[in-house]
């Protein structure tokens, strides 16, 4: 994925068996809203990554 060319990614779901990774784009979703989403889904076998505004990297882990 070329992050510099992407225009808008509100969230992206990648299914890997039963685990789901959610990428939250801070350009369109505030950090406060990201935390709320993470807290809401924390017990749902979901992992989260945040794509910070004005960057070309994603914060998160795969474990």
Order of alpha helices (4+ residues) and beta strands (2+ residues): beta-beta-alpha-beta-beta
